[in-house]
Amino acid sequence: MKYIKATLVIGALSTLGPFSVDTYFPSFPALAAHFGVSEIRMQTTLSCYLVALAVMNLFHGAVSDSFGRLRVILITLAVYSASALACALAPGFGWLVGLRVVQGLAAGAGMIVSRAIIRDLFDGPEAQALMAQAAMLGAVGPVIAPILGGFLHTWFGWRGPFFFMALLGITLGAACRWGLPESLPLHLRQPFRVGHLLRGYREALGHRPFLLSCLALACGAGGFLLYVATAPDVVLNILHLSERQFGWMFVPIVTGLMLGSILCARLAGRLAPARQVRWAFVLMGAGAAINLAVNCWLESRVPWAVLPLGLYTLGFSLIAPILSLDGIEMLPHRKGLASSLQGFIGVLVFAGIAGWGAQLVYRSGLKHAVGQAAFLVLCWLGYNGYKSRRTDTVPADPAVDAPGRG
């Protein structure tokens, strides 16, 4: 398969987010006890990380449009590894929060820039298939991360997950150097000027169909990220499981993501995207409806309380590559910037869930199910909104986008 190394590395890069979030969940109670704060306040380390991740996602792709894809990924992985190591040595809670912010500033580059690499190298069904294959590989992270985090916590205490994150960043840096091509040649790079960058963001933010596609993608993901962001509460308080049993929640979620990604790759070029999206919404709707029914009439226990999550993520995996590629194709001359904005909006929604939504659904399985259904409705509204409005793309800026300039 062409670019098989790149596919493997891009899939591996997409695990950085789950490992940065999920690995230290089993250590939440120990971290709260060590630093003398409540478990709810420990959510600050997640929400601040996500806000930093969202803000910097605005720039990773745009910077890679100017300086090249590979250079941005390697530098940010070095910063990520150093900050993860520093988290393990944090002398106080304020230091931990601050270092998580630094970690968040660096963590998103791999996923954001790798999506731009896919669009640099491929078009149409081939790009959809590669996006789905990379997502399938990346889906391994969320199921491994909390389980591994439980063992790391047992063996090494709360510092273990952070040492692991540092090692992961170093390993990914070596893999990128070995297997990731520089997909943006010099003559296609954009000049790095603040005015040009601001003009690009102004055009993108004024492109309503693009924004609606970003919101559809973020809200669709929000339906299961609500459970990811509140995993300690769901696993320990609602399902009444132990620190080593986070897999009960994450295995169904990730199984759905992986099966959906495999199916999406096989359907690329064979099934019309609009029809695939309809089936995706059917599956997501069925998962959300069953989840509501289970939490209304049954006690929150495994396995029935977690199986509907897998049906929801199966549907989401069928729609996510289409939404992502649709959005990037609306800004064909600023693919990195488009990918950055997709990541920014997605992580901003996740940060809102972690910092605000978690308090609304705390210790209630039914409230979690209602939240998932609400995100699904918003996803459907965003998709139908951008499909009804999508009539054009943002044109190239002839002053800066012509080949050979910058």
N, C-alpha and C positions, 0 to 999 in steps of 0.2 A: 504494500500500500504506500502511495506517495506521501511523503512527509510523516511517516509513522513515528519518527522520533519527536517531531513537533507535537503530534497529537498526544503522545504519552506525557510530554513535559507540560503541555497546556492543561491536561487533565490533572496532573500532580499539583500545578499551581493553584487550581481551584479548590484544593483541599486546605489551603492555608487559612482561609476564612473559618471553616468549621473547626479546625484544630485550635485556632486562636480564641474561639468562643466556647466550644463544647468541652474541651479537654479539662478546663479548670472548674467546671460545674460541680463535680463531686467534692471539690475542696471548699465549696462555699461556706459550709458550717465551720470548718477549721480556720479558714481565713477570717471569718467574722469574729471567732473567738480570739485568734492571735492578735488582731488589730483592735479589738474591743469595740466593734460596731455591730449593728443588727444585720440580719440576712437581707432585709429589704434595702438597707443602705449599701450592702455589697453590690446591689444592682448598679450602683454608680460606676463601678469599675467596668461594667459592660456598656452602659449607656454612653459614658464619656468616650470609651474606645470607639463605639459606633458613630458618634457624632464626628470625631476626628477622622474616621474612615470615610464618612460621607463627604466632609468638606474637602479632603485631599483628593477624593475621587474626581472632583471637578477639574483637577489639574493633571493627573497622571496621563490620561489619554492625550490631552492637548500638548503637554510637554513632549510626549513621545512623537507627536506629529512634527516636532521641530528637531529633536535630538536623536531620534531613532528609538525603536521599540526595545531592543535588547539592553542598551545602556541604562535606560530608566528602570527596567526590571532588576538588573544586577545591583544597582546602587540602593534601591529601596529594600531589597532582601538583606543587604548588609546592615542597614539601619534597623530593620525588624529583628534580626538576630541579636544585635547588641542590646536593644531595649528589652527583649524577652529575658535575656540573662540578667539585666539590671532589675527587672521585676522580682526575680527570685531572691535578690539581695536587698529589697526595699526596706528601709529602716522604720517606715511608718505608713499609715493608710494614705495620707496625702501624697507621699512619694509613689505609692502603688498606683493611685489614680493618674498622677501625672505621667508616669512611665507607660501606663496603658494608652494614654493619649498619643504619646510618641509612637508606640507600636501601631496604633490605628492609622496614624499619618502615613506609615510605610506599607501597611498590610495589603491594601487594595490594588497596588500597581500590577501585580501578576495577573489577576483575573481581568482587570479592565483592559490592560494593554494586550493580553493574549486574545481577547475577542477582536480587537482591531487587527491583529496578525491574521486571524482566520479570514477576515474580510479582505485583507491585502492579498492573500494567496488564492482564495476561492470565491466563486459566485454561485447563486442559485441553489439547486438541490445539493450540490457538492458541499457548499458552505453549511447548509442545514444539517447534513449528515455529520460533518466534522464537529459542528457545535454540539450535536447530540452525543457523539462519541466521547468528546471531552467531558461533557456533563456526566456521562455514565461513569467515567473513571473518577471524576471528582466526587461523585455521590458516595464513594467508599468512605470518605473522610467523616461525614456526620455520624455514621454508625460505629466507626472505630474510635473516634475521638473520646466520647464520654466513657466508653468501656475501658479504653486504655487509660483515661484520666483517673478512673477508679482504682486501677492497679498502681498507677504511678503515685497516687495519694497514699495508698496503703504501704507501698515500699519506701517512699522518700518524703512523705508529708506533703504539705501544700506547695512546697518549692518544686517538686518533681515535674508537674505540668509545664512550668515556665522553663526549666532546663530543657525539656523536650522541645518546646517551641523554638528555642535558640538553635538546637541541633537540626530541626526541620528546616529552618531558614537557610542554614549553611548548606545542607544537602540539596535543597532546591536551587540555590545559587550555582552549585557545581553542575547540576543537571541542565540548567538553562545554558550555561557556558558550553556544554557538550552537545546538546540536542536541539537548541532553538535557533532558527535562522534569523538574520536581520532582514525583515520583510519590506522595509521602507527605504528605497534607495535615496541617495542624496538629492537627486534632481526633483524628487517628489515631496521633499520635506518643506514644511511651512516656516516662514521666518518667525522667530520668536520675538514678537513685539507686543507690548501690552495692548496697544490700540487694536491690533489685528485680533488678539485673543478675545478682547471684550466685544469686538464686532461679531465674532463667531458665536459667542454666548448670546448676544442680543438676538441674532438671527435664529438660533436654535430655540431660545425661550419664547420667541414670537411665533414659532411654528406650532400651532395648536395641535395638529394631528400627531406630531412627534411627542409632545408632552403627554397627550392622552395615551399613546402607546407605552410610554415610560410608567405612567400611573397604573395602567392595566397590568404590566409586568410586575410592578412592585406590590400591588394589592393581591394579585394571584399568589405570589410568594408569601405574602403576609398571612394567608390562611393557615399555613403550617409553621411559619416562623414565629407565630404567636406561641406555639408549643415549645419551639426551640428556645426562645428568649426566657420562658418561664419554666424550663426543664427541671430545675431543683424543686420548685413548688409542685409541679405535676407529678414527678416521680416520687418524691419523699413525702409530700403532704396529701396529695389527692389519691394516688395509686397505692400509697403506703408501702413502698419498696425501699431497698437499701442503696447505699452509694455504689455498689457493684452491679446494680440492676437497671442502669440507665438504658441498656440495650433494649429493654421491653418497649420503650417508647421510640427509640431511634431506629430500630430494625424495620418496623413497618413503614416509617417515613422514607427511609433510604431505599428500601426494597421497591416501593412505588416509583421513586425517582429513577432508579436504575432500570427497571423494566420499561418505564415510559421512555427513557432515553434510547434504549435498544430498539424499541418499536418505532420511535421517531426517526432513527437513522435508517431503518429498513423501509419506512414509508416515503422517505425523501425522493421526490421525482415520480412516485407511483400514485400518490393520493393528493388531490387538490388541497392546498393549504386551508382554504375556507372550510372544506368538509372535515379536515382533521381538527380544526378549531372547534367545530360543532360537537364532535365526539368528545373532545377534551372537556368542554363545559358540561356535557352529560355526566361524565365520570366524576368531575369535581363536585357537581351538584348532588350526585348520588352519595358521595362520601360525606358531604356536609349534612345532608338530610339524615343519613343513618347515624352520624355522630350526635345530632340533636336528639334523635329518638332514643338512643342508648342512654344519654345523660338525663333525659326526662324520666325514663321508666326503669332504668336499671342502676345498680350500684356501680360506682367507678372502680372497676377491677379489671385486671388483665385476664384474658386477651381481648375481650369484646370492646373495652374502652379505648383501645389503641388501633384496632384493625381498620376502622374507617379512615384513619389518617393516611394509610397506604393507598386507599382508593383515590383520595383527594390528590396525593402527590403523583400518582400515575397519570391522572388527567393533566396536572400542571406541567409535567415533563413533556407532554405532547404539544402544549401550547407555547412554552417558554422560548424555544429556539425561533419560532415563527415571529413572536412579538419582538424579540431582540433584533433579529435580522431586518424586520420591517422598519423598526426605528432607525437603525444605522443606515439603511438604504435611503431614508429621507434626507440624509445629510451626506451625500456621496463624496464630497471633497473634504469632509471633516469627520472621518470615521472615528478617529481617536477621541475627539471632543464629544461626538455622539455617544460613544461607549462610556465616557466619563460621566455624562449626564444621566445615562441609564443607571450606572452604579451609584451615583450620588442620591438619586431619588429613591432607589431601592434600599440603600443603607439608611437613609433618613427615615423611611417608614419603619425599618427594623429598630432604629434607635428610639423612635417614638413608642413602639411596642414595648421595648425593654424598660424605658424610663417612666412611661405613663400608663400604657396599656396593662402592664404586669400588675399594677396596683388595682385596676378595675376588675380583673378576673382572678385575683388571688384566692387560692383555696376553693375554687368552684369549678368543677368539670362542666357544668351547664353554661356558665359564663364564657368559658373557653370555646364551647361549641357555637354559641351565639356569635362570638367574635369572628370565628372562622367563616360562618355564613355571611356576615356583614362584609368581610373582605372579598368573598366570592362575588357578591352583588356589585361591589365597586369595580372589580376586575371586568365583569361583563359590561358594565356601563362604559368603562374606559375603552374597551375593545370596540364596541359598537359605535362609540363616539368618534374614534379616529378613523374607522373604516368608512364612515359616512362623510367625513371631511377630507380624507386623503385624496388630493388631486394633483399635488406637485411636490417637488423637492426644492431644497435651498440651492440656488445657483452658485456656481463657483465665483469667487472674487477675482476678476481678471488681473487685477493689480498684483496679486500675491500668489494665485494658484496656478499660474502658467508654468509649464515644465521649464526647468532651468533656473527659475528664480529661487532665491534663498538657499 
